[in-house]
């Protein structure tokens, strides 16, 4: 598999805008480990090896257990995730697969009830940002190098 264009080099202003979104994502009130779980789950759905490699490594550095990372693709059946985490992971899946059915009211209302409007807005933006990175990495065949 050959690497394709570098958006960072060819369109630095676009990349700068993505980095601004990434910096916003880093500043949200959502815990760092939960941010990484969101990134991993969206990247699993999108099959983005670059982002999976990066974010599983980061999650482990932050103290996330490898066991939970291994079970993330089957979170609905796992007892290792809290109800709050399950609500966020459901939102992650629905936003990532937005063309399937959108975000259903049950999911949306559950997240609003648990976290309020401000954190829900932050969660949606976190999911949007990682989905954007996934699309950049996949379409340009980026390779993660430590």
Buried (B, 14 or more C-beta within 10 A) or exposed (E): EEEEEEBBEEEEEEBEEBEEBBEEBEEBEBEBBBBBBBBBBBBBBBEBBBBBBBBBEBBBEEEBEEEBBEBBEEBEEBEEBEEEBBBBBBBBBBBBBEEEEEBEEEBBEBBBEEBEEEBBEBBBBBBBBBBBBBEBBBEBEBEBEE
